[in-house]
Amino acid sequence: MVLAAGLLLAACGSSSSGTQGGTVTVLFGTAPDYLDPQLEYTTQGLEATQTAYIPLLTYKHAEGTAGNQLIPGLATSLPQISKDGKTYSLTLRKGLVFSNGKPVKASDFAYTVQRAIKVNWGGKSFLTNYIAGASAYDTGKASSISGITTDDKTGKITIKLSTAYGPFPNIIAFPELGLVPTGTPMKNLTANPPPGVGPYIITDVTPGKTWTVVKNPKFAKMNIPDMPIGHLDKIVAKVQSNTQSEAQQVLNNQADAFDSGDTIPPSLVPQVEATGDRFRKGTIPSTFYFFMNVTKPPFNNLQARQAVNYALDRRALQRLASGFLQPGCFFLPEGIPGHPTSPCPYGDPNKAPDLAKAKQLVQQSGTAGTSVTVWGENRAPRKQYVDYYADVLNKIGYKATPKLISDTVYFPTIGNAKTAPQTGFADWLQDFPSPSDFYLLLDAKSIQPVNNENFGNVNDPFIQKQLAKLNPVPSTEVNSVAGDWQKLDEYVAKKAYVAVYGSEQLPVFFGDRIDPSTAIFHPIFNSDWTSWQLK
C-alpha cells in the first residue's frame, strides 16, 4: 500500500519537536455507529476507540505498509501457534490497569470476546466461525466459550480454534477486542463507554452529536513498549452533517481537522489543495460497491446483476467523489493479494458503460419493470451515489426508488434480516491486510439475523469451497496463494454478486494549528489521533 504523500513515521512516546498538550477540534460529517468498543464497526467510531481500548495484539503506529505490522499490545509477545494452526498461546502483561484503576486480568479477555458476541458486534462471525465453542455461546447453548481458557495468576491466555484461520492474529488485534473489565454490562454503552486500557478515555458523549477523548493519566506509567502515549490533552469531536460547512470551517481555521471518512465537496477541492502541507490524500485498500440481494427479485437473476455491472458509469461516480475515487470492478482492491490484473468483464471502468447491453440483459432476464428500493445513507456523496444508481436502474428497465436513512443507523438497518433490502450502497476499508477480510462480505457463514455484513446473502458453494482452502493460510504466506485468490475474485466478478465501482482515496486535511509532518494516516486506524500535536 502506498500513500499519496507523507513519511513513514513511528509514534512512540513524545516527539522531539512540536508542542505537547493542548486541545483540538475535529469535525465529522457522519456520527459513529457506536462508541462502545465491542459494537463500533465504522471508521468514525474506530478513530476514537482505538485510542482508548488496546487489544492483546495491535499494529505499529506508522504509515503505509509499516502500519500493517502486528506487534504485542496488552500481551507480552506475539502468540505461539501450534503446528496445526488451531491453538494460540499468549500472556498478559503484568501491572496493567483500566482507566478506572481496576487491575486487568487474563479473564477480562474471555469476557471481552463474550461481550462482543452477545452485543452483536458486526464482525462477530470472525469469532463465532473460528473459536471453538463461540457459536454455542452465541446461540445460548453454552454459558462460556470453551475454546478460551485463562489463568489470572500467570496471565496465560489460550485460544483454541475449531478450524484453522490464517489471519487469526489479526482478529486478536481488532480494536473491537480491546479489553474491558469483566462485568461490563452486555448492552450498548455508547453514551457512557466502559473503562479501557489506552492513552485516552472517551468522555462527554452526546450520541450522534459530540464526544471527547482526554488523556488517561494512568496509561504512561504502564510503559507498554511501542505504544504512543499521545501528545494532545484533549480532542473534541463534533458532527457537522453538512460537508461543505465542515470543510469550510477547517479551511478557515475555525476547526482543526476534517474527518478522513468524509468527502471534500468538489467546489472546495481547489482551495483545499492550495493549502499546501495541510492537505494530502491517504490510501487504504477499499472497495466501494452496490450490494444486490441474490435471494430477492430481480437480483436473484444472474443476467439482472450483470446488467447492473454493464450499466454503471464509474467515471460519473468518480466525479461525485470529487475525484477521490479510482474506478474499478473487482471486489479485491489494489494493495490486497489476489487483486486481479485481468481486464474487467464489463468493459474498461475508465470508459463509457454499455447501456445497450445492460438493457438487453434486463429484457432477456424477464425482470424488466420490477420495482426496486435502493438503500443509502443520507449524506454527501453517498446520497448522490444512490440517486445516480437508482437513475441507472430506471434507464435499463426497472422502477427504482431511493430510500435514504440516517448514517448512524444505516448499516445496522440493512444488516437486519427483517429489513431484507434488495440493493444499496456499501463499502469496506480493510480491517487487516488480507483477502480473507474482504471475503467476510461474501462468506455464507457471515449471514446472520442482526448485523449481517453479507448484505446480498451470497451463498455460493464454489466460494465456500475456496474459502475453506484459502482462509487457513497464514497471513505471512498469503502471497503464495495470491493466484488462487485472483481466480476466486474473477469468478465473483463474472457472477456479478456485487457491482463494484472502485476504491476511494481519503482526505487528510488539517487547520493551521496541527503539525501535519507528525500526523500519521494509518492503514488500519485511519487518522491516528495519538500522533497529532500542535505546532
N, C-alpha and C positions, 0 to 999 in steps of 0.2 A: 504494500500500500504506500502510495506516495502522496504527500501533502503538497498542495499548490505552492505553499510558501512556508517558511518557518524553519527553525533549527530543531535538532533533536536535543531536548532539554531534560535533564534529570531534575527532580523537585524534592530533594531530600533535605530536610532541615531548613535553615534560613539561607537566603541569598546574600551574597556579599554586596549587592547593590540594591537600590530601591528603599522605600520607606516601609517599616514594619508597623502593623496596626492599621487603624482607620476603618471606615465604613463605606461600602459602595452599594449602589442600587442597580439591579439587573431587571430588565423588562421582558415579560413573556407574552407572546400573542395567544398562547394556549396554556391553560392551567394544567398541572399534573393530573394524571388519572387518580393517583393516590400519593400520599407522603408517608404511608405506613410501609416499612421496609419489605414486609412479606406480601404486599399487594401491588406495589409500584411496578409498572412494566412499560413505561414510556420514557423517552429521553428527558422530558421535563421533570419527571419525578426523580430520575436517576441522578441528575446533576446535584441534587440536594442530598439524597440518601447515601450516595457513595462517600460523602464527606463525614457521615455520622455513623455508618454501620460497616465495619470491616469484617469480611468473611475469614475463614481459616486460610484460604489462599486468595491472592489478589493479583493485580498486574502492576508492572513497573510504571511509575508516573513519568511517562515520556511520550513524545510524539512519534508518529509513523509506526513502522514495524517494531521498533523498540518497545512501544507501549503494549504490544501483544504478548510480551514475555511474562509468563507466570512466575510469581515469587511467593514466598511464605507471607501470610498476613498474620492472623492470630495463632497460626501453627508455627512450630519451631523450624520446620523444613517442608519441602515438597513431599508428597506422600510416597511411602513404599508400596509398590504394586505387585501383587502376586503374578506368577508366570501366566496364569490363565486370564489375567486382566479382570478378575472378579472381586478381589479383596484389596481394600485401601486402608493403610495404617498411618495415622497422624498423631501428633502430640501437641496439646495446647500449651502455649507459653505460660510461664508462671508469673504471678504478680499482676495479672490483668484485672481491671475493674471497669464496670459500666459507668456511664456518665453520672449516675446517681450514687456512686461509691460502692455498690454491691459487687463482691468478687465474682469473676467469671469462672464458671465450672465447665468441664467437658460435657456434662449432661445438658448444658444450655444449647449445645449444637443439636442434639437429638430433638430437643423441644422446638428449636427454631425450624427444623425441617418439618416437624409435625404441624407447626403453626402455618407454614407456607402452604401445606396441603389443605388443612382444614378451612383456611380463609379463602381458598380457591384462587391462589395466585395463577396468573395466566400461563406461566411456564411450568406449572406443577407436573405436567406429563414428563418432563425431564427427570423428575423424581419417581413418579409412580410407575413409569415404564421400565426403570432400571434398578432401583434399590429394592432388594429383597424385602418383602413384607410391606412395602409402601402402598401398594394397591389395596391390600387387605385393610390397612389402616384407613385409607381414603374411603372405602366402602362401608366402614364400620364393623368389619369382621374381626378386627383386632384392636386392642386398646393402645398399642405401641407399634413401632416399626422394628420388626425382628432383625432386619439387616443392619441396624445401627446399635453398637454397644459402646459404652463409655465407662471410664473409671475416673471419678472425680479426684481420687487421691493421687494418681500418677499423671492424670491429664491425657491418658491414652484414648484415642477415638478409632474405632474400627468400623468400616463401611463395607458391607458385602452386597454385591450386585447379583440380580437374578440372571442377567445376561451381560456379557462384556460390552462396554461402550467406550470407544477410544477417547472421546473428548471429555470423559467424566471429570478429570481435574479442572476443566473449565466450568463444569457445573458447580463444583465446590466453590469456585471463585465468583459465582453470581453475587452481585451486591445484595440481591434479594435474600441471600443466605447469610447476610451479616448478622452476627449473633444478638439475640435479645434475651432478657432474663426468663428463666423458667417461671411459668405462672402468668406471663403476659397474656392479657385477655385475647381469646380467639375471635376477634371482631375487628372491623375497620377502625384503626386508631389515627386516621389522617389528621383529625382535629387536635390530637394530643399524642404525637408519636412517642413510642416507648424509648427507654434508655438504650444506648448502644455503646460501642467502642469505636471512637473515631475522633479526628481533630476538631470536629464541630458538633453542635447539638441543634436539632431543628426545633424551633420555638415560635410563639406568636403566630400561630396558623389561623387564618380565616379561609376555610376551604374555598377554592376557586377564585380567590382574590389576592391574598398576600401570605407570605411566610418569611421567616428569617432563620439564618444559621449563625450561631455565635460560637466563639472559641470554647472548647471543652477544657477547663483548667486542669483536669486530671490526666489528659492524654500525653502531654510531652514527658511527664515523669516516668511513663512506662518504657520509654526508649525502644520502641519497636523498630528494628532495622528497616531502612529503605521506605519508611512511612513518613511522608511530609507532615509537619505539624501545622502548616498553614501560616500565611502572613497576615491576612486581614483579621480584625477583631470581629467584624460583622458583615454579612451580606444580606441585604434586604431584597426580596423578590416580589415583584408586583405584576399582576396580569393587566395588560393593556391590549384589549382584544382587537383594536384597530392597528394593523401592522404599519400603516402609513404614519400614524402618530407615534408608534413605538420607535420606528427608525428615525423619524424626525427629531424626537427627544434626545436620542443618543448622538445624532449628528450635531445637534445644538448644545451638547454637553449638559442637558437637563437630566440625564441619566447616564450611567457609566458603562452599561453593557447591553447588547441586543442578543436575545437568546438564539443560539445557533440552530435550534429546531424550527425557526421561523424563516420566512422568505422575504427578502427586501423587495418592496414594490418596484416595478420596472421604472417608474418615473424618478425614483431616488437613486437608482444604481449609479449613474454617472457622478453624482455628488458624493456618494459613499466611497466610490473607488478613488475619488480625488483626495481623500483624507490621508493618503499615504500609508504609513505602517499601522494606522488604526484599523485597517481592514485587510483581510485576506480570505481566501477560500480554503476550507478544510474538506478533506475527503475521507469518508468512512464507507467501506463496501456496503451498498444498499440496493434494495430492489423496490421500485415503485410500480404498482400494478393494480388492475381491477380484478377482483375475485369474481368467479362465476360458480354458482351453486349447481353442482352436477346432479343433484337429486331432484331438481325442480325445473319445469319448463321455463324458458326454452333451452336452457344451457345444459340439460341432460342429453342434448344432441350435439355430437361432435362437429357437424357442419355449422351449427349456430355459433359455437365457440370459435371455430376457425374464421367465420365471417367477421367476428369482432376483431380478431387479430389482423385481418387484412384491412379493415376499415380505419383503424386508428392512425391519425396523422401525428406521429411522435414529435414532429417539428413544432406543431401547434402547442402541444403540451410543454415543450421546451420554452416557448415564448411565454406561456402562462407562469412558468417557474422563473421568470426574469433571467433566463439564460443559464440558470444553475443546474439544469437537467442535461445529462448525457444520454441521448436516445439509445435504446437497446430493446431486445425482445427475448433474451434468455433469462431464466429465473436466477441462476447463479451469476452474481455481478463480477466485474473485473476486480482483481485483488483476492478472489477466493479460488483455491484449487478446483479445477474442473470447469471453470468458465469456458464455454465453447468459443473456439476461434472460427468455426464454420459459419457460412452465411445464414442469415435469418430466413426461416422457411416462408415468411410472409412478405419478403421484399426488403430492400435496404431501409433501415429505420430512419436514415437521414434523407429519404426521398419521399415523394408523394405516395399516399396509400392507394390501394387498388379497390376503389369503391364499387366498381362494376363487378369484380369478382366476389366481393362481400355480398352484394345484393343477390347475385346468382345463387350463392350458397344458402342464403336465407330462404329463397324460394324452393330450392331443392330439399331443404330440411323439413319443409312443411310447417315451419314455425312462424311464418310471416303473420303480422297482426297481433302477436302475443303481447299482452300488457306486461311491462317490466318496471319495477320500482328500483331506482338506483340510489343506494345509500351513500351518504357522505357527511363530512364534517363541515360545520357552518363557519369556516374561516378561510381567508385567502392564503394560498391559491387553491387549496383543496376543494373549496366550493366551486371554483371555476373549472377545476379538473372534472368534477362530477357533472356540471352543467354541459361542458363540452361533450363528455361521454354520452350523456342522455341524448344530446342532439345527434350524435353519430348513430346511435341505435335507432332513432327515428328515421334517419336518412336511409338506412339499409332495410327498413321494413317493419320495425317494431313500434309499439306505442309506449314510449318510455317517459317516466316522470321522476324527477329528482326528489329524494327525501333527505333533507339536511337536518342534523340534530347537533346538539352541543358537543364540543370536542371532548369535554370531560367524561361524558358517558358513552361516547361513540363506540369504542372497541368493546367494552362490556356488553353493549346492546347487540351489536352484530355477532358477538361471540356467544350469545344466549340462544339455545336451541329453539326456544319459544318464538324468537323473532323470525327465524327461518328466512333470512334475506336472500333475494335472488342474485344480486350483484351489487358491487360498490367499490369504493376506494379502499386500498390497503397499502401498507408499506412495511419494510423491515430493514432495520440497520443492524449490523452484526452484533450479536451478543458475545461471540468469540469467533476467532478466525478459522472457521471450518465450514465445509459444505453441509455438514450434519445440522448445523444451527439453522440454516435456511430451509432445509428439508423437514424440519419440525412442522412447517406450514402445509406440507403435502403428505404428511405421515398419517395414515389412518388411525394409529394409536393416539394421535393428538386430539381426535374428535371427542368432545366431552360436552355435557349439558350446559355448563357455565364456563365462561372464559375460554371458549374454544378458539384456538388460533388457526385451525384448518377451516377457514370461513367457507370454502367451497365444498366441504365434506368429501374431499377426494379420497377414494378408497380403491386403488389400482393394484392388483396382485403383482404386477411387474415391479412397480415402485417398492412395494413391501419386500419383495424378494431381494431387490438390490440393496435396500437399506439394511436388511438383515446381514448382508455380506459386507457392506461398506462401513456401517456405523461402528463395528468393533475395532476398526483400525485405529491405533493410537494417533493422536494429533501430530506427533513428531514424525509419523510415517505417512501422512495423508498424501504427500506428493507422489508416493509410489502407486497410488490408485486414482490419480487425477484423471487418467484416461477413462476409467470406469464411471467416475462422476460425470465426465463430459458426455458420455454416451447416454447416461440417465437423463441429463438435462436436455439433450437434443430430443430424446423421446418425449419428455414432458412438453417441450415446445410444439412438437407435431400433434400431440393430443390436445393442445390448446386448453389445458386446465386452468390457466390464468392468462390475462392479457397484460404482459409486461410492457412498460413504455420507457423504462430507463432507470438510471441511478442519479441521485442528486448530490451536488456539492453543497456544503453548508457554510453560511456566512459567519466569520469570526470578526466581530465588529465592536470596537470599544470607543468610549469617550476619551477625552484628553487625560484624565486622571490616572487611568490604569496603564501600567507599563506593558506594552504588547510584546516586548522581547523576552519576557519571562513567562508569559501566559501560555500554558500547554493546551493544545487541542488534541484530546486523547482518542485513540481508535475504538475504545470501549465506552469511556465515560463522557465523551463529547467535551464540553468546556470543563476543564479541571479547576474547580474553584480553589483548591488548595494551592495552586500556583499563582493566583492573582495577587498583585501587590500594587500599591500606589507608587508613582514615580518619585 
